[in-house]
């Protein structure tokens, strides 16, 4: 990933993953072509000292990515945050070009399959807790033969994080644009308003 220094923000990686937990899992197949799957991720362990971070997620057992991870467990996980067009109107002069603002976290990971129905069930309950806690009661009340079929149809994974890279591209190197850019995004779409808040988080505006 092309990563100019001014766009690095590794200290905010886990906040963005919490806000946008749908990860894009990327592996390379035997033909050298990318294999892509999308899966919601649960942050299992945050990094502390030399201890690596980890995430949990699952794939459909029928997904060919399962076999690929078995033979080549290292992969890439990409989390994409808000993004939006940035026009040249944020500048006072006209000798400018437009660009695109975006936030992304890229993780190099090692996948380990979690064995057993109990591990799968625990993972699903963690994802339910993250995104829709009221569903937990409904899940517990479903017939055993139904939940067993659902669990049998997935493979659960522990992803050990080997490397973290972030690219938060918000025109940090063009300070003359920040005030107008923030005002523009504050009045825009949901994604633009989120970018405006990130500008505050990164200390670009007061």
trRosetta pair geometry for C-beta under 8 A, 3 or more apart (Angstrom, degrees):
i j d omega theta_ij theta_ji phi_ij phi_ji
1 106 5.7 167 -27 9 153 164
1 165 6.1 153 53 123 137 147
1 167 6.5 -130 156 -35 131 136
3 7 6.4 -131 -160 74 67 109
3 8 6.4 68 169 -72 111 92
3 165 6.4 -97 -84 -174 159 119
3 167 5.5 -121 -117 -87 90 106
4 7 5.4 77 70 9 83 105
4 173 7.8 -48 134 -30 140 140
5 8 5.8 -43 -159 5 45 117
6 172 4.7 -170 163 82 105 120
6 173 4.6 33 157 -55 174 102
7 166 7.9 -147 137 118 76 73
7 167 4.9 21 136 -154 123 69
7 168 5.7 -179 -172 60 73 51
7 169 4.9 -4 -130 -84 132 65
7 170 7.8 142 -123 16 83 65
7 172 6.6 177 -83 18 55 126
8 165 7.9 -74 -124 -161 92 69
8 166 6.1 102 -153 73 54 87
8 167 7.3 -33 -88 -97 47 49
8 168 7.7 53 173 26 5 88
9 12 4.7 -10 142 30 110 115
9 13 7.6 164 107 -51 72 66
9 166 5.0 -90 63 112 66 138
9 168 4.3 -5 17 11 133 134
9 202 6.5 -64 -110 -110 143 111
10 13 5.5 -12 -161 -30 52 116
10 164 5.7 105 -144 114 106 115
10 165 7.5 -60 -92 -129 99 25
10 166 5.1 178 -85 11 49 120
12 15 5.1 -55 -166 40 70 118
12 16 6.0 68 139 -23 88 101
12 166 6.7 125 67 -161 83 165
12 168 6.9 30 70 -55 135 148
12 201 6.9 99 -115 139 140 128
12 202 7.6 -55 -36 -82 157 86
13 16 6.2 -67 -160 36 29 106
13 17 6.4 24 152 -18 68 108
13 105 4.8 114 -147 -126 85 130
13 164 5.3 -17 -109 -175 173 128
13 166 5.1 -130 -84 -68 91 124
14 17 5.4 -48 -143 36 39 113
14 18 6.4 45 154 -22 66 100
14 43 6.4 74 -153 -118 103 152
14 46 6.1 23 -116 -122 164 104
14 53 7.5 -143 -86 -135 119 154
15 18 5.8 -53 -152 33 31 111
15 19 6.5 22 153 -13 64 110
16 19 5.7 -61 -148 42 34 109
16 20 6.0 -23 169 32 72 104
16 79 6.2 138 123 116 100 125
16 81 4.9 -71 -155 -68 112 128
16 103 5.8 -143 -127 144 141 125
16 105 5.4 156 85 -28 128 124
16 166 7.6 132 24 -132 147 118
17 20 6.8 -80 -131 66 23 67
17 21 6.1 63 167 -102 65 63
17 23 7.8 12 -142 -75 98 101
17 41 6.9 -53 -176 83 109 124
17 43 6.4 107 112 -67 126 115
17 55 7.8 -108 175 -96 144 135
17 79 5.0 -78 -104 -118 73 178
17 105 5.9 -68 -60 57 92 157
18 21 6.6 3 -142 -66 21 99
18 43 6.7 -41 -79 -10 83 136
19 81 6.7 41 90 -122 119 100
20 79 5.5 134 99 177 101 99
20 80 6.4 -105 148 82 147 45
20 81 5.0 -166 1 -100 151 59
20 82 7.9 -158 -61 -33 138 59
21 40 5.3 46 117 -158 105 78
21 41 5.2 -145 -177 54 88 72
21 42 7.4 35 -166 -77 138 38
21 79 7.3 -31 -125 -129 23 123
21 130 6.9 10 -6 157 175 143
21 131 7.9 -124 54 -69 142 113
22 38 5.9 10 177 -177 102 103
22 39 7.4 168 -153 88 62 20
22 40 5.5 -41 -96 -91 62 64
22 41 7.6 148 -115 5 14 83
22 79 7.4 135 74 -129 48 77
23 38 7.2 168 85 -152 44 55
23 39 5.9 -22 61 67 90 71
23 40 7.4 120 13 -132 79 15
23 41 4.5 44 -12 -25 124 126
23 55 7.5 97 -36 135 156 158
23 57 6.7 -90 43 -78 127 160
23 77 4.6 -16 -172 -166 129 104
23 78 6.7 133 -163 62 70 40
23 79 5.5 -45 -103 -76 72 83
24 36 6.2 -18 -174 -159 95 102
24 37 7.7 156 -159 80 50 37
24 38 5.7 -25 -102 -99 63 76
24 77 7.0 142 69 -159 48 50
24 78 4.3 -24 58 60 105 98
24 79 7.6 -180 14 -72 79 34
24 80 7.3 33 -7 -12 121 103
25 36 7.0 144 78 -156 57 47
25 37 4.6 -15 58 63 109 88
25 38 7.3 -172 15 -84 80 22
25 39 6.1 13 -15 19 121 109
25 57 7.7 -171 -57 97 131 151
25 59 7.8 -77 46 -77 158 118
25 65 6.7 88 104 -171 126 148
25 75 5.8 19 -171 146 87 141
25 76 7.5 146 -158 82 43 51
25 77 5.7 -18 -98 -101 63 75
26 34 5.6 -28 -159 -159 98 111
26 35 7.2 145 -156 74 46 53
26 36 5.6 -9 -100 -100 73 75
26 75 6.2 160 76 -178 47 92
26 76 4.4 -21 62 66 103 102
26 77 7.6 -178 18 -79 78 27
26 78 6.6 35 -9 -7 119 109
27 34 7.3 136 75 -156 37 59
27 35 4.7 -17 66 57 89 105
27 65 6.5 140 23 -143 130 88
27 68 5.0 139 107 137 152 131
27 69 6.6 -129 -71 -73 156 69
27 72 6.2 131 -164 94 120 116
27 75 4.6 -52 -79 -114 86 107
27 76 7.6 175 -71 24 42 74
28 32 6.1 -9 -179 -145 111 38
28 33 7.1 150 -154 72 67 24
28 34 6.1 -44 -99 -97 62 50
28 35 7.1 179 -96 10 11 86
28 72 7.3 -79 61 128 74 160
29 32 7.2 -59 72 9 64 15
29 33 5.3 -14 43 61 107 78
29 34 7.6 109 0 -171 87 3
29 35 5.1 96 -48 -39 100 112
29 68 6.1 -73 -102 -114 76 130
35 64 7.0 -114 -145 98 136 100
35 65 5.5 166 144 -98 125 85
35 68 5.6 145 52 0 163 176
37 59 6.0 8 162 -118 159 114
37 63 6.0 58 -107 -175 139 144
37 65 4.6 -61 -29 -29 138 166
39 57 4.4 101 127 176 127 128
39 58 6.5 -172 -159 63 133 41
39 59 6.2 -76 -78 -79 143 68
40 57 6.7 175 86 -127 44 100
40 127 6.0 101 105 -143 123 120
40 130 7.8 173 159 88 122 139
40 131 7.1 -25 -175 -41 155 148
41 55 4.6 1 -177 176 118 132
41 56 6.9 142 -161 69 67 42
41 57 4.6 -47 -104 -68 70 117
41 77 7.2 63 -67 -167 155 142
41 79 7.8 -87 33 -83 134 117
41 159 7.5 -46 -137 32 121 138
42 55 6.4 149 75 -165 45 74
42 56 4.5 -20 62 61 102 97
42 57 6.9 168 16 -69 73 62
42 123 7.0 -176 26 -157 140 74
42 126 4.6 68 -152 128 166 118
42 127 5.5 -112 -54 -76 119 69
42 130 5.8 -149 -109 -37 93 145
43 46 6.6 31 166 -68 122 76
43 53 7.5 -40 -156 -175 93 111
43 55 5.7 -46 -107 -107 43 82
44 53 8.0 135 63 175 77 66
44 54 4.5 -40 66 98 119 93
44 55 5.7 169 2 -117 93 19
44 56 4.9 96 -59 -24 115 99
44 158 6.9 -11 -10 -137 169 87
45 48 7.9 -88 169 5 96 103
45 51 7.2 -82 151 142 131 114
45 52 7.7 79 96 103 119 56
45 53 5.7 -171 97 -147 74 48
45 54 4.6 38 39 35 100 93
46 53 5.6 -18 -151 -114 27 103
47 51 6.6 167 -154 89 53 70
47 52 6.3 -36 -109 -155 88 30
47 53 4.2 -58 -50 -46 78 95
47 161 7.2 -85 -66 76 105 132
47 164 7.9 -97 -30 -19 146 142
48 51 5.0 1 64 54 78 115
52 160 5.5 55 108 -172 141 90
52 161 5.3 -175 175 64 103 75
52 162 7.0 -10 -138 -86 143 37
53 161 4.2 1 72 32 89 137
53 164 7.5 47 33 -58 134 127
54 158 5.9 -2 -180 -177 127 90
54 159 6.1 157 -161 80 70 53
54 160 5.2 -31 -103 -103 98 49
54 161 6.1 -148 -83 -5 39 85
55 77 7.3 -167 50 142 149 178
55 107 7.9 86 1 106 134 169
55 109 7.4 -56 38 -120 107 144
55 158 7.8 154 81 -160 40 47
55 159 4.6 -14 61 59 87 111
55 161 7.0 75 -7 -52 93 102
56 114 7.8 15 -139 -27 103 144
56 123 5.2 -146 159 -129 128 103
56 126 6.5 49 75 80 142 147
56 156 7.0 -2 -171 -176 97 98
56 157 7.0 164 -151 86 53 54
56 158 6.0 -24 -99 -103 76 57
56 159 7.2 -170 -79 15 25 84
57 123 7.7 158 -107 -173 7 128
57 156 7.6 175 99 -152 29 60
57 157 5.6 -17 68 60 71 99
57 159 6.6 13 19 -14 103 122
58 120 7.0 77 -106 -139 141 86
58 123 6.0 120 -45 125 117 143
58 124 7.6 -14 -3 -70 150 78
58 154 4.6 29 167 173 128 125
58 155 6.3 167 -156 82 80 42
58 156 4.6 -37 -95 -100 102 59
58 157 6.5 161 -95 12 44 79
59 63 4.7 -98 168 50 112 143
59 65 5.7 -125 -149 80 157 115
59 66 5.6 -168 94 -69 133 90
59 69 8.0 156 12 2 152 144
59 154 6.7 153 80 -157 35 77
59 155 5.4 -13 61 58 86 95
59 157 7.1 34 -2 -13 96 122
60 63 4.5 111 66 -26 85 101
60 66 7.9 -106 90 -38 49 122
60 153 6.4 -30 -147 154 76 88
60 154 6.1 -64 -110 -105 36 67
60 155 7.8 28 115 15 13 82
61 66 6.2 26 -149 -54 42 167
61 152 7.4 -43 -14 146 152 54
61 153 5.6 -137 14 -175 110 38
61 154 6.0 -143 -34 -106 84 10
61 155 5.3 114 -93 -30 70 92
62 153 7.6 -21 -13 -165 96 83
63 66 5.4 112 78 -19 81 94
64 67 5.7 -45 -165 34 59 108
64 68 6.4 61 140 -21 75 105
65 68 5.3 -57 -149 40 39 117
65 69 6.2 41 154 -22 71 103
66 69 6.1 -56 -151 35 27 108
66 70 6.7 33 149 -25 60 104
66 155 5.1 108 -123 23 121 154
67 70 5.4 -49 -153 27 36 118
67 71 6.8 16 157 -4 66 106
68 71 6.3 -68 -153 45 31 97
68 72 6.0 -36 171 45 71 100
69 72 6.9 -82 -121 72 25 59
69 73 5.6 57 -176 -112 70 55
69 75 6.7 -39 -107 -37 91 134
69 111 4.7 -44 -163 83 121 148
69 113 7.4 124 115 -57 121 97
69 157 7.2 -51 162 -107 160 142
70 73 7.5 20 -125 -70 10 82
70 113 7.3 2 -92 -28 80 133
72 75 7.6 105 120 -65 89 83
73 110 5.3 44 128 -164 108 73
73 111 4.6 -144 -161 55 82 77
73 112 6.9 36 -155 -69 139 53
74 108 6.9 2 -170 -180 99 91
74 109 7.1 163 -149 88 54 43
74 110 5.4 -29 -92 -98 67 71
74 111 7.7 -167 -77 9 18 80
74 162 7.4 -14 -133 5 103 153
75 108 7.8 171 90 -155 32 53
75 109 5.7 -24 66 66 77 90
75 110 7.9 137 20 -102 71 25
75 111 6.0 23 13 -23 119 115
75 159 8.0 -72 60 -132 107 113
76 106 6.5 -16 -169 -169 107 91
76 107 6.9 149 -160 80 55 52
76 108 6.0 -33 -102 -102 70 57
76 109 7.2 140 -112 19 19 85
77 106 7.5 156 82 -158 51 44
77 107 4.3 -10 59 60 99 106
77 109 5.3 34 -8 -7 112 133
77 159 6.6 60 -38 173 144 157
78 104 6.5 -15 -167 -170 94 107
78 105 7.3 157 -155 83 46 54
78 106 5.4 -8 -105 -106 77 73
78 107 7.7 -163 -71 24 34 71
79 104 6.9 156 82 -158 54 56
79 105 4.4 -1 55 55 105 101
79 106 8.0 -155 26 -69 68 35
79 107 7.7 39 -5 -6 101 105
80 83 7.1 -35 175 -26 105 121
80 102 7.2 -34 -158 -175 92 112
80 103 7.4 127 -168 86 48 62
80 104 5.3 -16 -109 -107 63 87
81 102 7.1 145 68 -177 80 64
81 103 3.4 -20 56 80 129 111
81 104 6.7 -142 15 -70 83 39
81 105 7.7 72 -28 -9 102 89
81 194 7.5 -148 167 133 99 130
81 198 7.7 98 142 -75 146 152
82 102 7.5 -153 104 -133 45 54
82 103 6.3 38 49 25 63 111
82 190 7.9 -135 -120 119 124 70
82 191 4.0 165 -154 -158 102 79
82 192 7.5 -165 168 -53 129 22
82 194 4.1 153 -39 86 159 125
82 195 5.1 -134 107 -53 127 83
82 198 7.3 -168 50 -12 119 137
83 100 6.5 19 -179 169 105 102
83 101 6.3 178 -150 95 58 60
83 102 3.7 6 -110 -103 107 90
83 103 7.2 -150 -71 19 75 62
83 191 6.3 -31 50 175 38 135
83 195 7.7 93 -110 -72 17 126
84 100 7.3 180 93 -157 28 69
84 101 5.4 -6 59 57 75 103
84 102 7.9 164 17 -73 46 65
84 185 6.8 137 73 -118 154 101
84 188 6.8 85 -155 129 156 154
84 189 6.8 173 -107 49 127 113
84 191 5.3 158 -58 113 106 110
84 192 4.6 79 -88 -84 169 81
84 195 5.7 -110 21 -11 122 153
85 98 6.7 3 -177 172 93 126
85 100 6.0 -45 -107 -108 47 72
85 101 7.7 41 124 18 2 82
86 90 6.5 -31 -179 -2 96 140
86 98 6.1 169 89 -164 61 78
86 99 5.1 -10 61 68 111 75
86 100 6.6 171 12 -106 88 18
86 101 5.1 86 -40 -27 119 101
86 171 6.5 -170 170 -40 169 132
86 177 8.0 62 174 164 127 141
86 181 6.4 2 -144 -132 116 110
87 90 6.7 135 80 -12 65 86
87 98 5.2 -33 -126 -112 40 115
87 184 7.7 -145 40 -165 98 160
88 91 5.7 -45 -177 30 71 110
88 94 7.0 71 144 -142 134 53
88 96 4.3 150 -141 94 112 116
88 97 6.7 -96 -79 -177 117 5
88 98 5.3 -92 -37 -68 81 72
89 180 7.2 -140 124 157 71 130
89 184 7.3 127 89 -91 109 143
90 171 7.8 57 105 132 153 174
90 177 4.3 57 131 -158 115 97
90 180 4.2 161 -148 99 66 112
90 181 4.3 36 -139 -68 144 78
90 184 6.2 -89 -84 -3 99 143
91 94 7.6 164 97 -79 113 26
91 96 4.7 134 35 -42 157 161
91 174 7.8 -59 -85 171 107 129
91 176 6.6 53 -125 114 80 109
91 177 5.6 -39 -72 -93 75 95
91 180 7.5 -156 -47 60 24 148
92 176 7.3 -86 10 164 100 117
93 96 6.6 126 92 -27 79 106
99 169 8.0 -116 147 152 123 118
99 171 7.0 142 67 -77 137 101
100 169 7.5 43 99 105 68 131
101 169 6.0 -165 -143 103 49 81
101 170 5.4 51 -146 -110 112 58
101 171 6.8 -56 -93 -14 103 94
101 185 7.9 -42 56 -90 161 136
101 195 5.5 79 122 -148 137 146
102 167 7.6 22 97 111 91 98
102 169 5.4 20 52 50 68 108
103 166 7.8 -13 -168 -172 79 96
103 167 7.4 175 -148 94 37 58
103 168 4.8 10 -118 -118 87 74
103 169 7.4 -159 -76 28 44 64
103 170 7.7 11 -69 -49 90 103
103 195 7.7 -175 -20 -107 111 81
103 198 6.5 -120 -60 -145 144 166
104 166 7.1 166 90 -154 53 54
104 167 5.0 2 57 58 96 94
104 168 7.8 -168 30 -74 52 47
105 164 7.1 -27 -167 -161 98 88
105 165 7.4 151 -161 84 51 50
105 166 5.2 -19 -106 -104 71 81
106 164 7.8 139 80 -162 54 41
106 165 4.6 -17 64 67 100 100
106 166 7.5 -176 22 -81 72 33
106 167 7.5 29 -5 0 109 99
107 159 7.7 80 122 145 135 127
107 161 5.3 -67 -162 -131 120 98
107 162 7.9 118 174 42 77 64
107 163 6.9 157 -158 81 49 57
107 164 5.8 -12 -106 -104 77 64
107 165 7.7 -172 -76 27 34 69
108 161 7.5 99 73 -164 53 58
108 162 4.5 -63 103 70 97 104
108 163 4.0 27 34 43 114 103
109 159 4.2 -2 -177 -177 140 104
109 160 6.3 145 -161 71 74 45
109 161 5.7 -39 -101 -101 83 47
109 162 6.2 174 -102 7 23 90
110 159 7.1 149 68 -157 39 55
110 160 4.6 -15 56 57 96 103
110 162 6.0 83 -20 -42 95 118
111 157 5.0 -27 -158 -164 99 131
111 158 7.4 138 -157 75 49 48
111 159 5.6 -21 -97 -101 66 75
112 157 6.6 137 69 -158 41 73
112 158 4.7 -21 64 63 98 97
112 159 7.8 -178 22 -79 71 30
112 160 7.0 46 -5 -13 111 102
113 155 5.9 -46 -137 179 110 110
113 156 7.1 106 -163 77 63 54
113 157 5.8 -46 -102 -99 47 74
114 119 3.9 -150 154 148 117 141
114 120 6.9 164 97 -62 113 61
114 123 6.9 146 59 -42 156 133
114 156 4.2 -43 53 98 116 105
114 157 6.4 -163 -4 -92 90 17
114 158 5.8 100 -59 -23 101 93
115 119 6.4 83 71 20 34 146
116 119 4.9 93 71 6 90 101
116 120 7.2 -158 101 -3 50 87
117 120 5.6 -59 -151 39 37 111
117 121 6.0 37 154 -21 71 108
117 148 7.2 -23 -131 -127 140 74
117 151 5.2 61 -139 144 88 149
117 152 8.0 -22 -99 -66 100 66
118 121 5.7 -55 -145 38 30 112
118 122 6.3 32 155 -21 64 105
119 122 5.7 -52 -147 35 30 112
119 123 6.5 33 153 -20 63 104
119 156 5.6 -168 125 75 97 146
120 123 5.7 -55 -152 34 32 112
120 124 6.5 30 153 -17 66 105
120 151 4.7 123 106 -153 141 98
120 154 6.2 138 -148 83 125 108
120 156 4.6 -167 -101 -26 68 131
121 124 5.8 -54 -149 36 32 110
121 125 6.4 31 154 -19 65 106
121 147 7.8 48 -106 166 107 119
121 151 6.3 -22 -62 -104 80 134
122 125 5.8 -57 -150 36 31 111
122 126 6.6 33 152 -21 64 103
123 126 5.7 -55 -153 33 33 111
123 127 6.6 28 152 -14 66 104
123 156 4.6 170 5 -139 160 132
124 127 5.7 -56 -150 39 34 109
124 128 6.2 38 150 -21 67 105
124 139 7.2 178 132 -156 122 154
124 151 7.7 -99 -19 -97 142 87
125 128 5.4 -48 -144 36 34 115
125 129 6.3 40 152 -22 63 103
125 136 6.4 64 -140 -123 85 103
125 139 7.5 -167 -92 93 77 154
126 129 5.6 -51 -150 35 32 114
126 130 6.6 35 150 -22 63 103
127 130 5.5 -50 -150 32 35 114
127 131 6.2 -11 167 15 68 113
128 131 6.7 -84 -140 54 23 82
128 132 5.8 -65 -156 69 65 76
128 133 6.5 105 144 -104 81 35
128 135 5.2 -125 -148 77 112 107
128 136 5.1 134 132 -73 139 80
128 139 6.5 -87 -88 -13 161 149
129 133 5.6 42 -127 -95 48 86
129 136 7.1 41 -69 -66 70 128
132 135 4.5 44 117 -4 110 118
133 136 5.8 -25 -171 -8 54 115
134 137 6.8 -44 -177 23 52 105
134 138 7.5 44 136 -8 70 107
135 138 5.2 -59 -159 42 55 114
135 139 5.9 59 145 -27 81 101
136 139 5.7 -53 -149 33 31 113
136 140 6.5 28 155 -17 64 106
137 140 5.8 -55 -149 36 32 110
137 141 6.4 22 155 -14 64 113
138 141 5.8 -67 -149 42 30 108
138 142 6.9 48 152 -44 64 93
139 142 6.0 -39 -158 1 34 115
139 147 7.1 95 -176 -108 76 122
142 146 5.1 -100 161 81 110 125
142 147 5.1 126 92 -51 118 101
143 146 4.5 87 68 5 89 107
143 147 7.2 -174 88 -4 45 85
144 147 6.0 -59 -143 42 33 103
144 148 5.9 36 158 -22 68 109
145 148 5.7 -52 -144 37 29 115
145 149 6.6 32 155 -21 61 104
146 149 5.9 -56 -155 33 30 109
146 150 6.5 28 151 -17 65 107
147 150 5.4 -53 -147 37 37 114
147 151 6.2 35 154 -17 68 106
148 151 5.8 -55 -145 39 30 109
148 152 6.2 34 154 -23 64 108
149 152 5.6 -54 -145 36 30 114
149 153 6.5 31 155 -25 62 108
150 153 5.9 -59 -154 29 29 113
150 154 7.3 6 157 -5 61 109
151 154 6.5 -73 -155 40 34 98
161 164 6.3 24 171 -60 126 93
168 172 7.9 68 102 -38 90 125
168 198 7.0 -147 -163 167 121 130
168 202 6.7 180 128 -83 144 143
170 181 7.9 138 176 138 82 144
170 195 6.7 171 -116 -170 111 98
170 198 6.6 -157 -79 110 152 112
170 199 5.8 -170 172 -90 143 82
170 202 6.6 143 55 42 148 158
170 204 6.5 -113 118 -45 127 162
171 174 4.6 -52 179 45 96 109
171 177 5.4 -58 150 79 143 134
171 178 7.2 -173 102 -80 109 68
171 181 6.2 -164 58 -94 145 170
172 202 7.2 -91 -98 145 114 139
172 204 6.5 -113 -114 -97 73 118
174 177 4.5 23 123 12 110 118
174 178 7.5 165 101 -43 68 75
175 178 5.6 -29 -158 -10 49 119
175 204 8.0 -158 -121 -156 71 83
177 180 6.1 -78 -165 55 54 100
177 181 4.9 53 146 -31 89 120
178 181 5.6 -61 -137 40 24 112
178 182 6.1 24 165 -20 64 108
178 199 6.9 157 -158 -168 93 127
178 204 5.0 -152 -142 163 128 100
178 205 5.6 -178 156 -67 110 92
179 182 6.1 -57 -149 35 25 109
179 183 6.5 22 155 -16 61 108
179 205 6.5 131 -96 -114 54 115
180 183 5.7 -55 -147 38 33 111
180 184 6.2 35 154 -22 66 107
181 184 5.7 -55 -149 35 29 113
181 185 6.3 21 157 -12 65 109
181 199 7.2 165 107 -101 106 155
182 185 6.0 -59 -143 41 29 105
182 186 6.2 36 157 -27 65 107
182 196 5.3 105 -154 -140 68 89
182 199 5.1 -142 -98 95 102 157
182 200 7.7 98 -137 -51 130 80
182 204 7.2 173 -65 106 121 108
182 205 4.6 15 -62 -36 164 162
183 186 5.8 -52 -146 30 28 116
183 187 7.0 11 160 -5 60 109
184 187 6.5 -77 -162 42 27 99
184 188 6.4 33 148 -39 65 117
184 192 7.4 -87 125 -177 74 130
185 188 5.3 -56 -145 20 38 124
185 192 4.2 -150 -149 174 73 88
185 193 6.5 166 153 -81 79 29
185 195 4.9 -99 -160 83 146 104
185 196 3.9 176 106 -60 111 97
185 199 7.3 127 59 -8 147 134
186 192 7.7 -101 -23 132 15 95
186 193 6.2 67 -137 -118 36 73
186 196 4.4 135 -70 -144 68 167
187 192 7.9 -38 69 116 42 131
188 191 7.8 -55 117 71 113 67
188 192 3.0 -15 87 82 130 155
188 193 6.3 -163 68 -43 74 70
188 196 7.8 152 34 -31 102 121
189 192 4.7 97 48 9 71 103
189 193 7.0 -131 97 -5 37 87
190 193 5.8 -54 -148 36 30 110
190 194 6.5 32 152 -19 63 105
191 194 5.6 -55 -152 35 33 113
191 195 6.5 36 149 -20 65 103
192 195 5.5 -50 -150 34 36 114
192 196 6.5 42 149 -23 65 100
193 196 5.4 -46 -151 30 36 116
193 197 6.8 37 150 -18 63 100
194 197 5.7 -51 -153 34 36 111
194 198 6.5 38 148 -19 65 103
195 198 5.4 -52 -149 36 36 114
195 199 6.6 46 149 -27 64 97
196 199 5.6 -45 -155 24 34 116
196 200 7.2 34 147 -15 61 98
197 200 5.7 -51 -160 33 40 112
197 201 6.4 42 144 -21 68 105
198 201 5.2 -49 -144 36 40 116
198 202 6.1 31 158 -12 70 107
199 202 6.1 -61 -145 44 27 103
199 204 4.3 -77 -170 60 81 125
199 205 5.3 33 135 12 110 107
200 203 7.7 41 178 -71 32 24
200 204 7.3 -83 -68 48 23 79
200 205 5.8 -55 -87 68 65 89
200 206 7.8 -5 -126 123 86 13
